[in-house]
Amino acid sequence: MTLLVIIAVLPWVLSLLLGWGTSRIDRRLNPSTAVVLLPILSTVTAFSVAASAAALAAVLLASGEIVRVSLGVAVCGWILWRSVEVARHVRRVAVGASIASEFGTEARATGGIVVVETEVPDAFAVPSGGGAVVITTSLVEALSDNELRAVIEHERAHLRHRHSVWIQMCEIASYFDPILRPVTATVRHAAERQADESAAALGRQDTLSAVARTALLRAHLDRESRVLASTGGDVVRRVQALSEPPHRRPDRGILAAGLVLILAFTVISTALFDVVQDVVAPEFGETPTSIFR
């Protein structure tokens, strides 16, 4: 029983460490590594938390004691609640992707770029419908040709690196385990930084100017957006990074640690779901409660 408790607690510990320490991890990782590693780690963590909660609920429900059974029902209620939240989020994303796919259809005839007539200065990537870079006439008029080229390459980088997929992995994980919400913001910022560096290959100063000018043009607008816009992430940090020469730090140590954690918590999740199986359908000669003694 003691071993089971220790194993069941570990996913929650990792969740807390990842949620609280994600910004520090981000500052030590190259954006290209953070964009991939953190979503996988958050997904594995959320899955482990689900396995832990399921195992706890199974043990409590199988105890036969009124107080423990009541707690087990409460845990089942929490799992159901978070699962419903995940389902609602996935539905919202699916509906949004279906609507936005019209941009992708239109982009096939315009070289992947769709220009929208509006006074709102903006540019964003739409991954659905085959992919499209959407840019408004207001932003086109406000930027120089080189700055506009940098913005377009920035948005194309979002599509090329499939940033929407990695971000949605974090979103779904955080809807089940709210402790992981800071990871989503961190990955969004890392995605913007990776896209910035792709655009900077065409001209670092032009990219810096484009990011700063777009942010100023949109300063009066609501910055809370679910699209991969050119003003996403921490704009101040992005501008600061672009003002410095590009440099890559070795990620091997953190990457290796992350891979070990992913493997370890995948095994832990399997063990915890096995506990659920042992309670619900114990093997021959094994009672539902004997495995916890």
C-alpha positions as CSV (number, residue, x, y, z in Angstrom):
1,M,0.0,0.0,0.0
2,T,2.8,2.4,0.9
3,L,4.5,1.8,-2.5
4,L,1.2,2.4,-4.3
5,V,0.8,5.8,-2.5
6,I,4.3,6.8,-3.4
7,I,3.8,5.9,-7.1
8,A,0.4,7.6,-7.1
9,V,1.9,10.9,-5.7
10,L,4.8,11.1,-8.2
11,P,2.6,12.4,-11.1
12,W,1.3,15.2,-9.0
13,V,4.8,16.1,-7.9
14,L,5.9,16.3,-11.5
15,S,2.9,18.4,-12.4
16,L,3.7,20.9,-9.7
17,L,7.4,21.1,-10.7
18,L,6.5,21.5,-14.4
19,G,3.9,24.1,-13.7
20,W,6.0,26.2,-11.4
21,G,9.3,25.7,-13.1
22,T,8.4,25.9,-16.8
23,S,9.6,29.5,-17.2
24,R,13.0,28.6,-15.9
25,I,13.2,25.6,-18.1
26,D,12.2,27.8,-21.1
27,R,15.0,30.2,-20.5
28,R,17.5,27.4,-20.6
29,L,16.2,25.7,-23.7
30,N,16.5,26.6,-27.3
31,P,13.0,27.5,-28.7
32,S,13.0,24.6,-31.1
33,T,13.6,22.2,-28.2
34,A,11.1,23.8,-25.9
35,V,8.4,23.7,-28.5
36,V,8.6,19.9,-28.8
37,L,9.8,18.7,-25.3
38,L,7.4,20.6,-23.1
39,P,4.2,19.6,-24.9
40,I,5.3,15.9,-24.8
41,L,6.2,16.2,-21.1
42,S,3.0,18.0,-20.2
43,T,0.9,15.4,-22.1
44,V,2.7,12.5,-20.3
45,T,2.3,14.3,-17.0
46,A,-1.5,14.9,-17.5
47,F,-1.9,11.2,-18.5
48,S,0.0,10.2,-15.4
49,V,-2.2,12.4,-13.2
50,A,-5.3,10.8,-14.8
51,A,-3.8,7.3,-14.1
52,S,-3.1,8.3,-10.5
53,A,-6.6,9.7,-9.9
54,A,-8.1,6.5,-11.5
55,A,-6.0,4.2,-9.3
56,L,-6.9,6.2,-6.2
57,A,-10.6,6.1,-7.0
58,A,-10.5,2.4,-7.6
59,V,-8.7,1.7,-4.3
60,L,-11.2,3.9,-2.4
61,L,-14.3,2.4,-4.0
62,A,-13.0,-1.2,-3.4
63,S,-12.4,-0.5,0.3
64,G,-16.0,-1.0,1.3
65,E,-15.8,1.7,3.9
66,I,-18.4,4.5,3.7
67,V,-15.9,7.3,4.1
68,R,-13.4,6.0,1.6
69,V,-16.1,5.1,-0.9
70,S,-17.4,8.6,-0.7
71,L,-14.0,9.9,-1.4
72,G,-13.7,7.5,-4.3
73,V,-16.9,8.9,-5.7
74,A,-15.6,12.4,-5.3
75,V,-12.4,11.5,-7.2
76,C,-14.5,9.9,-10.0
77,G,-16.5,13.1,-10.1
78,W,-13.3,15.2,-10.5
79,I,-12.0,12.9,-13.3
80,L,-15.4,13.2,-15.1
81,W,-15.4,17.0,-14.6
82,R,-11.9,17.5,-16.1
83,S,-12.7,15.1,-18.9
84,V,-15.8,17.1,-19.8
85,E,-13.6,20.3,-19.9
86,V,-11.2,18.6,-22.2
87,A,-14.1,17.5,-24.5
88,R,-15.5,21.0,-24.6
89,H,-12.1,22.5,-25.4
90,V,-11.6,20.0,-28.2
91,R,-15.0,20.8,-29.6
92,R,-14.3,24.5,-29.6
93,V,-11.0,24.0,-31.4
94,A,-12.7,21.7,-34.0
95,V,-15.4,24.3,-34.6
96,G,-12.8,27.1,-34.9
97,A,-10.6,25.0,-37.3
98,S,-13.6,24.3,-39.4
99,I,-14.5,27.9,-39.8
100,A,-10.9,29.0,-40.4
101,S,-10.4,26.3,-43.0
102,E,-12.0,28.7,-45.5
103,F,-8.8,30.7,-45.4
104,G,-6.8,27.6,-46.3
105,T,-9.2,26.9,-49.3
106,E,-8.7,30.5,-50.5
107,A,-5.0,30.4,-50.0
108,R,-4.5,27.6,-52.5
109,A,-5.2,30.1,-55.3
110,T,-3.2,32.9,-53.8
111,G,0.2,31.3,-53.0
112,G,-0.7,30.5,-49.4
113,I,-1.3,34.1,-48.4
114,V,-4.7,35.7,-47.8
115,V,-5.1,39.4,-47.5
116,V,-8.2,40.6,-45.5
117,E,-9.6,44.1,-45.8
118,T,-9.8,45.5,-42.3
119,E,-8.5,48.4,-40.2
120,V,-7.2,45.9,-37.5
121,P,-3.4,45.4,-38.0
122,D,-2.7,41.7,-37.7
123,A,-1.2,38.7,-39.2
124,F,-1.6,35.0,-38.2
125,A,-1.2,31.5,-39.3
126,V,-4.2,29.2,-40.0
127,P,-3.2,25.5,-40.0
128,S,-6.6,24.1,-41.1
129,G,-7.7,23.8,-44.6
130,G,-4.2,23.1,-45.9
131,G,-2.7,26.1,-44.2
132,A,-2.7,29.8,-44.8
133,V,-1.0,33.0,-43.8
134,V,-3.6,35.7,-43.1
135,I,-2.5,39.3,-43.1
136,T,-4.7,42.4,-43.0
137,T,-4.6,45.4,-45.3
138,S,-3.9,47.7,-42.3
139,L,-0.7,45.9,-41.4
140,V,0.4,45.7,-45.1
141,E,0.1,49.5,-45.3
142,A,1.9,50.0,-42.0
143,L,5.0,47.9,-42.7
144,S,7.8,48.2,-45.2
145,D,8.3,45.6,-47.8
146,N,11.2,43.9,-45.9
147,E,9.2,44.0,-42.6
148,L,6.2,42.5,-44.4
149,R,8.4,39.8,-45.8
150,A,9.6,39.0,-42.3
151,V,6.1,38.8,-41.0
152,I,5.0,36.4,-43.7
153,E,8.0,34.2,-43.1
154,H,7.3,34.2,-39.4
155,E,3.8,33.0,-40.0
156,R,5.0,30.4,-42.5
157,A,7.3,29.1,-39.9
158,H,4.4,28.5,-37.6
159,L,2.8,26.3,-40.2
160,R,6.1,24.6,-41.2
161,H,6.9,23.6,-37.6
162,R,3.3,22.6,-36.8
163,H,3.2,24.9,-33.8
164,S,-0.6,24.6,-33.5
165,V,-0.3,20.9,-32.8
166,W,2.3,21.3,-30.0
167,I,0.3,24.1,-28.4
168,Q,-2.9,22.2,-28.5
169,M,-1.1,19.3,-26.8
170,C,-0.4,21.6,-23.9
171,E,-3.9,23.1,-24.0
172,I,-5.5,19.7,-23.7
173,A,-3.1,18.6,-20.9
174,S,-3.8,21.8,-18.9
175,Y,-7.6,21.4,-19.3
176,F,-7.3,18.1,-17.5
177,D,-4.6,19.2,-15.1
178,P,-4.9,23.0,-14.5
179,I,-1.6,23.1,-12.7
180,L,0.0,22.7,-16.2
181,R,-1.5,26.0,-17.5
182,P,1.8,27.9,-17.3
183,V,3.3,25.4,-19.7
184,T,1.0,26.5,-22.5
185,A,2.1,30.1,-22.2
186,T,5.7,29.0,-22.2
187,V,5.3,26.9,-25.4
188,R,3.4,29.7,-27.1
189,H,6.4,32.0,-26.4
190,A,8.9,29.4,-27.6
191,A,6.9,29.0,-30.8
192,E,7.0,32.7,-31.4
193,R,10.8,32.8,-30.8
194,Q,11.4,29.9,-33.2
195,A,9.3,31.6,-35.8
196,D,11.2,34.9,-35.2
197,E,14.5,33.1,-35.8
198,S,13.2,31.7,-39.1
199,A,12.2,35.2,-40.2
200,A,15.5,36.6,-39.0
201,A,17.3,34.6,-41.6
202,L,15.9,37.1,-44.1
203,G,17.1,40.0,-42.0
204,R,17.4,40.3,-38.3
205,Q,16.8,44.0,-38.1
206,D,13.8,43.9,-40.3
207,T,12.3,41.1,-38.2
208,L,12.9,43.0,-35.0
209,S,11.4,46.1,-36.5
210,A,8.3,44.2,-37.8
211,V,7.7,42.6,-34.4
212,A,8.0,45.8,-32.5
213,R,6.0,47.9,-34.9
214,T,3.2,45.3,-35.1
215,A,3.0,45.1,-31.3
216,L,2.8,48.9,-31.1
217,L,0.0,49.0,-33.7
218,R,-1.9,46.5,-31.7
219,A,-1.2,47.9,-28.3
220,H,-4.8,49.0,-27.9
221,L,-6.3,45.6,-28.8
222,D,-7.0,42.6,-26.7
223,R,-3.9,40.5,-26.7
224,E,-5.6,37.4,-25.4
225,S,-5.9,35.4,-28.7
226,R,-5.9,31.7,-29.5
227,V,-4.5,32.2,-33.0
228,L,-0.7,32.1,-33.7
229,A,-0.4,35.9,-34.2
230,S,2.7,37.9,-34.8
231,T,2.3,39.6,-31.4
232,G,2.1,36.4,-29.4
233,G,4.4,35.5,-26.5
234,D,6.4,38.0,-24.5
235,V,7.1,40.7,-27.1
236,V,9.7,42.5,-24.9
237,R,11.7,39.3,-24.6
238,R,11.3,38.6,-28.3
239,V,12.6,42.0,-29.3
240,Q,15.4,41.7,-26.8
241,A,16.4,38.3,-28.3
242,L,16.3,39.6,-31.8
243,S,18.5,42.6,-30.8
244,E,21.3,40.1,-29.9
245,P,23.3,37.9,-32.2
246,P,21.7,34.4,-32.7
247,H,23.2,31.8,-30.4
248,R,22.4,28.2,-29.6
249,R,22.9,26.7,-26.2
250,P,23.5,23.0,-25.8
251,D,20.3,21.3,-24.7
252,R,21.6,17.8,-24.4
253,G,21.5,17.6,-20.6
254,I,17.9,18.9,-20.2
255,L,16.7,17.0,-23.2
256,A,18.2,13.8,-21.8
257,A,16.5,14.4,-18.4
258,G,13.2,15.2,-20.2
259,L,13.3,11.9,-22.1
260,V,14.1,10.0,-18.9
261,L,11.1,11.6,-17.2
262,I,8.8,10.8,-20.2
263,L,9.9,7.2,-20.2
264,A,9.6,6.9,-16.4
265,F,6.2,8.4,-16.1
266,T,4.9,6.4,-19.1
267,V,5.9,3.3,-17.1
268,I,4.3,4.7,-13.9
269,S,1.0,5.4,-15.8
270,T,1.0,1.9,-17.1
271,A,1.5,0.6,-13.5
272,L,-1.3,2.7,-12.1
273,F,-3.8,1.7,-14.8
274,D,-2.8,-1.9,-14.0
275,V,-3.8,-1.2,-10.5
276,V,-7.2,-0.1,-11.8
277,Q,-7.5,-3.3,-13.8
278,D,-6.5,-5.4,-10.8
279,V,-9.4,-3.8,-8.8
280,V,-12.0,-3.9,-11.5
281,A,-11.1,-7.3,-12.8
282,P,-8.6,-9.0,-10.5
283,E,-6.7,-12.0,-11.9
284,F,-7.5,-15.5,-10.8
285,G,-6.7,-16.1,-7.2
286,E,-6.3,-12.4,-6.4
287,T,-8.9,-10.4,-4.4
288,P,-9.6,-6.8,-5.3
289,T,-8.0,-5.6,-2.1
290,S,-5.1,-8.0,-1.6
291,I,-2.8,-6.1,-4.0
292,F,-2.9,-3.0,-1.7
293,R,-1.7,-4.7,1.5
